[in-house]
Amino acid sequence: MRNQSSRPHLTAAQRGRLRPTVDVGALERFLAAVPRESRQFYFLACTQTVTNAELQAVGIIPPPAPAAPVTPAATRRSEHGKRTHLSSARHMHFVLHHVPDPDLDRLWQEVEHPDESGA
């Protein structure tokens, strides 16, 4: 296999970002087999949330942000008169079903298993 390495490729912080359905060991085996410059792309395909900056860093043009609803200032205040925090963060991820290389695709198919809960 190409670029095979026995060292782990994911930090504790990266592991914490993975969707619960991702098999960490399988992902690390896959990352060991792909070229170093592709690893971030495949890691992001397994995370729960991807930022616009991360998408841009791997050459993906992020989708436009949804327009914020126009609400009067009075309705944006809590019961105690303080403004509520309006988060601009979007929670998005992308899914990659197959990899063009058949050998890598076999490894990729082991990375994520459907959610057992049926959700």
Secondary structure, DSSP 8 states (H G I E B T S, - for coil): -TT---S----HHHHHHB-TTB-HHHHHHHHHHS-GGGHHHHHHTTBS---HHHHHHTT-------------GGGGB-TTS-B----------------SSHHHHHHHHTTB---TT--
